Amino acid sequence: MSVRKSLMIIGIAGFCAVLLFSAGCFKAKGGFGRYSEEEMQEIDLAQRDNLPVPTGGLVLSVRGEAISVDEVIEPLQSGFEKIAGTNFQTFVEQSRPAVSRVVMNKVTDILLYNQAQRKAGDNAQMEDKLEQAVESEVDRFIVEWGGDYAKAQAAIEEMGMDWKSFREYQKRMLLTQSYLGEKLKSETEVVSRRRMKKFYDENQELFEQKGVLDFKLIDIRPEKLADEQVEEGQDRKDAAIQLAGSLYARAKAGDDFGELAEEYSHGHMAISGGDWDAVTPGSLAAPYDAIEEAAKDMEAGELSGPIVADGHVFVMQLEEYRAGGVVSFAEAQDKIEYQLKTQRRREQFNEIIAELMEQANVQGMDRFVEYCLVEAYNRYAVRG
């Protein structure tokens, strides 16, 4: 498989994850949607000013724009440095997927933006709406920095931009969103109940819900009671039950359960306030299985006790109990519909990219990726 074909497979995922829902954003926002900062970071902005002259393997030329080696490998520096000192072949094998993905994201970005520009043409009305949307994004960004223009400017400078390039960045994304909003039609697609039920029946493993039992425990052991905790003539087991009952009452009245556990519990988790790590229902051996039996009839935050079980008397505070099993179709239906629509959007997106790649006939991608790998190795992995 050529680098170009493998790029189609592994490179699209990062960009696609951000753009799958463009149709919804576009329509909901009345023309132009927006993403969070985290989502924005997934879309790489190709350099558009002061571009180097395409020569040999130094840059990759796509639709008149150039992708430089630096903008591909510099964001991956920390990953390269982690495998510094390995031989060249190992370095290339481990680094190729990441380098290929970045190259593909940048090529995809350019092609989509180019297509979006063609689609928009000289539409003055759209240009006005786009400029308004960009200014709204700029205003929102400043608000996120407490309305402090200087701090906002410092933030965009840290991202390697100025206000002009930041506006171009926003314009680029919003215009691309608008284009994809027209192309990705699956949001309006109706997913039939029959199709969802078929997916549910054929993928039961996806709907298995792992159970969880999370609790705090005071563990009283009759043989470890101090003499002063046992009344004259009293059986130690009865004394343990009596103590557990009084601790239950104190916790019920508002005393801190963790502090009571630290002071009175004989269990191995007393030092941590009786707070056990969450376990899977059915995994507790006797006598602690009695805790799960009690938990089945409790709500989170409730207390139970005294629980008498084979030489132990427990007081429990339930944090969470959820039985395992397969989620019902009724409960899973919304998620299934979402997943099927997402799957269709992904397919549509891949079809769009495949068509654009074929039309663009980008030359030299394999060679450019190889050059990036060599440069990354020489720059970050060779130890002198």
C-alpha positions in Angstrom: 0.0 0.0 0.0 1.4 3.4 -1.0 1.8 6.2 1.5 -0.9 8.1 -0.3 -3.4 5.3 0.2 -2.4 4.7 3.8 -2.8 8.5 4.4 -6.4 8.2 3.2 -7.0 5.6 5.9 -5.1 7.0 8.9 -4.9 10.7 8.1 -8.6 11.5 7.8 -9.5 10.5 11.4 -8.1 13.5 13.2 -9.7 16.0 10.8 -13.0 14.0 10.5 -13.5 13.9 14.3 -13.8 17.7 14.3 -15.9 18.1 11.3 -18.4 15.3 11.6 -21.1 17.6 13.0 -20.6 20.6 10.7 -24.1 20.3 9.3 -25.7 20.7 12.6 -23.4 23.6 13.6 -24.1 25.4 10.3 -27.8 25.2 10.5 -28.1 25.8 14.2 -26.0 29.0 14.1 -27.9 30.5 11.1 -25.1 30.2 8.7 -21.8 29.6 10.5 -21.1 27.4 13.5 -18.1 27.3 15.7 -16.0 24.7 17.7 -14.4 24.7 21.1 -10.7 25.6 21.4 -9.9 21.9 21.8 -11.7 21.1 18.6 -10.1 24.1 16.8 -6.7 22.7 17.6 -7.5 19.6 15.7 -7.6 21.6 12.5 -4.2 22.7 11.2 -4.0 26.0 9.6 -1.8 25.9 6.5 0.6 28.8 6.0 -0.7 31.3 3.5 1.7 34.2 3.6 5.4 34.3 2.7 5.3 30.8 1.4 8.7 29.2 0.4 9.2 28.5 -3.2 8.4 24.8 -3.8 11.7 23.0 -4.5 12.4 19.3 -4.4 11.3 17.6 -1.2 11.5 20.7 1.0 7.8 21.6 0.7 4.7 19.9 -0.6 2.7 22.0 -3.0 -1.1 21.6 -2.9 -3.4 23.8 -4.9 -0.8 26.6 -5.0 -0.1 26.4 -1.3 3.0 25.0 0.3 3.3 22.7 3.3 6.7 23.0 4.9 8.7 20.3 6.7 8.9 22.5 9.8 5.1 22.8 10.2 4.8 19.0 9.9 7.6 17.9 12.3 7.9 20.7 14.9 4.5 19.9 16.5 5.6 16.3 16.9 9.0 17.1 18.5 8.2 15.7 21.9 7.2 12.4 20.4 10.3 12.2 18.3 12.5 12.9 21.4 11.0 10.1 23.3 12.4 7.6 20.8 15.7 9.4 20.3 18.7 7.1 20.2 16.9 4.3 18.3 18.2 3.3 14.9 16.8 4.9 11.8 14.6 2.0 10.7 13.0 1.8 14.2 12.5 5.6 14.3 10.8 5.6 10.9 8.5 2.7 11.7 7.3 4.4 14.9 7.1 7.9 13.5 5.6 7.3 10.1 1.9 7.1 11.3 2.1 10.5 13.1 3.9 12.2 10.3 1.6 10.8 7.7 -1.4 11.9 9.7 -0.2 15.5 10.0 0.6 15.6 6.3 -2.8 14.2 5.4 -4.6 16.7 7.8 -2.8 19.6 6.1 -3.5 18.4 2.6 -7.2 17.7 3.5 -7.4 21.2 5.1 -6.1 22.9 2.0 -8.4 20.9 -0.4 -11.5 21.5 1.7 -10.8 25.2 2.0 -10.0 25.5 -1.7 -13.3 23.8 -2.5 -15.2 25.9 0.0 -13.8 29.1 -1.6 -14.9 27.9 -5.0 -18.3 27.1 -3.8 -18.6 30.5 -2.1 -17.4 32.4 -5.2 -18.0 36.1 -5.1 -21.2 35.9 -3.0 -21.2 39.2 -1.2 -23.9 38.3 1.2 -22.1 35.2 2.4 -18.9 37.2 2.7 -20.7 39.7 5.0 -22.1 36.9 7.1 -18.7 35.3 7.3 -17.0 38.5 8.4 -19.6 39.0 11.1 -19.1 35.4 12.3 -15.4 35.9 12.4 -15.7 39.0 14.5 -18.1 37.2 16.8 -15.4 34.5 17.3 -12.8 37.2 18.0 -15.1 38.8 20.6 -15.8 35.4 22.2 -12.1 34.7 22.4 -11.4 38.0 24.1 -14.3 37.3 26.5 -12.7 34.0 27.4 -9.7 35.9 28.6 -11.8 38.0 30.9 -12.2 40.7 28.3 -8.5 41.5 28.6 -7.4 42.3 25.1 -3.7 42.1 26.0 -4.0 38.7 27.5 -6.0 37.5 24.5 -3.3 38.9 22.2 -0.6 37.1 24.2 -2.5 33.9 23.8 -2.8 34.1 20.1 0.9 35.0 19.8 1.7 31.9 21.8 -0.2 30.0 19.1 2.1 31.6 16.6 -0.5 34.0 15.2 -1.4 37.7 15.2 -4.9 39.1 15.0 -4.8 39.1 11.2 -3.8 35.4 10.9 -6.2 34.6 13.8 -9.1 36.1 11.8 -7.9 34.2 8.7 -7.9 31.0 10.8 -11.4 31.6 11.9 -12.6 32.5 8.5 -11.0 29.4 7.1 -12.7 27.1 9.5 -16.1 28.7 9.3 -16.1 28.7 5.5 -15.0 25.1 5.5 -17.8 24.3 8.0 -20.3 26.0 5.8 -19.2 23.9 2.8 -19.3 20.7 4.7 -22.7 21.6 6.2 -24.1 21.4 2.7 -22.2 18.2 1.8 -22.9 16.2 4.9 -26.6 15.4 4.7 -26.8 12.5 7.3 -28.2 14.7 10.0 -31.5 14.9 8.2 -31.4 11.2 7.5 -34.0 9.2 9.4 -32.6 6.0 10.9 -35.4 3.4 11.0 -36.2 1.5 14.2 -35.6 -1.8 12.3 -32.1 -0.7 11.4 -31.3 0.4 15.0 -32.7 -2.9 16.4 -30.6 -4.9 13.9 -27.5 -3.0 15.0 -28.3 -3.7 18.6 -28.9 -7.4 18.1 -25.7 -7.8 16.1 -23.5 -5.8 18.5 -24.5 -6.9 21.9 -21.0 -6.6 23.2 -21.2 -2.8 22.7 -24.0 -2.5 25.1 -22.6 -4.5 28.0 -22.5 -2.4 31.1 -19.9 -3.2 33.7 -21.3 -3.2 37.2 -19.7 -1.2 40.0 -19.8 -1.3 43.8 -18.2 1.6 45.6 -18.5 2.0 49.4 -16.9 3.0 52.7 -16.8 0.5 55.5 -16.5 0.2 59.2 -15.3 -3.3 59.9 -15.8 -4.4 63.6 -14.2 -7.7 64.7 -15.3 -9.0 68.0 -11.9 -10.5 68.9 -10.2 -7.1 68.4 -12.5 -5.1 70.7 -10.7 -3.4 73.7 -11.8 -4.7 77.1 -13.4 -1.4 77.9 -15.6 -1.8 74.8 -17.1 -5.0 76.2 -19.4 -4.8 79.2 -19.1 -7.3 82.1 -20.7 -10.5 81.1 -21.4 -9.4 77.6 -20.6 -11.6 74.6 -18.0 -10.1 72.3 -20.2 -10.5 69.3 -23.0 -8.7 71.0 -20.6 -6.0 72.0 -19.5 -5.6 68.4 -23.1 -5.4 67.2 -23.8 -2.8 69.9 -20.8 -0.7 68.9 -21.7 -0.9 65.2 -25.2 0.2 66.0 -24.0 3.2 67.9 -21.6 4.1 65.1 -24.4 3.8 62.6 -26.5 6.1 64.7 -23.7 8.7 64.9 -23.1 8.6 61.2 -26.8 8.9 60.6 -26.9 12.0 62.9 -24.1 13.6 60.8 -20.8 12.5 62.2 -18.1 12.1 59.6 -18.1 8.4 58.4 -14.5 8.5 57.5 -13.4 9.8 60.9 -15.5 7.1 62.6 -13.9 4.4 60.4 -10.4 5.7 61.2 -11.1 5.5 64.9 -13.1 2.3 65.3 -12.7 0.1 62.2 -10.5 -3.0 62.4 -10.4 -3.4 58.7 -7.4 -2.9 56.4 -8.9 0.3 54.9 -9.4 2.0 58.3 -6.4 4.2 57.7 -8.1 5.7 54.6 -11.4 6.3 56.3 -12.8 3.0 55.3 -12.9 4.0 51.7 -12.5 0.9 49.5 -11.5 1.0 45.8 -14.6 0.4 43.6 -15.1 -3.3 42.8 -17.1 -5.3 40.3 -20.3 -6.8 41.8 -19.7 -10.5 42.4 -16.0 -10.2 43.1 -16.1 -9.9 46.9 -15.4 -13.1 48.8 -17.1 -14.0 52.1 -17.7 -12.4 54.5 -17.6 -9.2 52.4 -20.1 -10.5 49.9 -22.7 -9.6 52.6 -21.9 -6.0 51.7 -23.0 -6.4 48.1 -26.3 -8.1 49.2 -27.0 -5.1 51.4 -26.1 -2.6 48.6 -28.6 -4.0 46.2 -31.5 -2.4 48.1 -29.7 0.9 48.9 -29.4 4.3 47.2 -26.1 6.1 46.9 -25.3 8.0 50.1 -27.3 5.7 52.3 -26.1 3.9 55.4 -26.6 0.2 56.4 -25.7 -1.6 59.5 -25.1 -3.5 61.6 -24.4 -6.1 59.0 -23.4 -9.3 60.7 -21.3 -11.7 58.6 -18.9 -14.6 59.8 -16.9 -12.9 62.5 -17.4 -9.4 61.3 -19.9 -6.7 62.0 -20.1 -4.0 59.3 -21.5 -0.5 58.9 -21.5 0.6 55.3 -21.9 3.9 53.5 -22.8 3.2 49.9 -21.1 5.5 47.3 -22.5 3.7 44.2 -24.0 0.4 43.1 -24.8 -0.5 39.6 -25.5 -4.1 38.5 -23.8 -5.3 35.4 -25.6 -6.5 32.3 -26.7 -5.6 28.8 -28.3 -2.2 28.4 -31.9 -2.6 27.0 -32.6 -1.5 23.5 -34.9 1.2 24.8 -32.1 2.7 26.8 -29.6 2.3 24.0 -31.7 3.6 21.1 -30.6 7.3 21.2 -26.9 6.3 21.3 -27.5 3.8 18.4 -29.1 6.5 16.3 -26.3 8.9 17.1 -23.7 6.2 16.2 -25.3 5.2 12.9 -25.6 8.9 11.9 -22.0 9.5 12.9 -20.9 6.5 10.9 -22.7 7.7 7.9 -21.1 11.2 8.3 -17.7 9.6 8.5 -18.4 7.6 5.3 -19.6 10.8 3.5 -16.6 12.7 4.7 -14.2 10.0 3.5 -16.0 10.0 0.1 -15.6 13.8 -0.1 -11.9 13.6 0.7 -11.3 10.7 -1.7 -13.0 12.6 -4.5 -11.0 15.8 -3.8 -7.7 13.8 -3.6 -8.4 12.2 -6.9 -9.3 15.5 -8.5 -6.3 17.3 -7.0 -3.9 14.6 -8.0 -1.4 15.8 -5.4 2.1 14.8 -6.4 5.0 13.8 -4.2 3.2 13.0 -1.0 5.2 9.7 -0.5 8.5 11.5 -1.1 7.5 14.4 1.1 6.6 12.1 4.0 9.9 10.3 3.7 11.8 13.6 3.6 10.0 14.7 6.8 11.0 11.5 8.5 14.6 11.9 7.6 14.7 15.5 8.7 12.9 14.6 12.0 15.5 11.9 12.6 18.4 14.1 12.0 17.0 17.0 14.0 15.5 15.3 17.0 16.7 11.7 17.3 20.4 11.7 16.5 22.4 12.0 19.7 25.8 13.5 19.3 
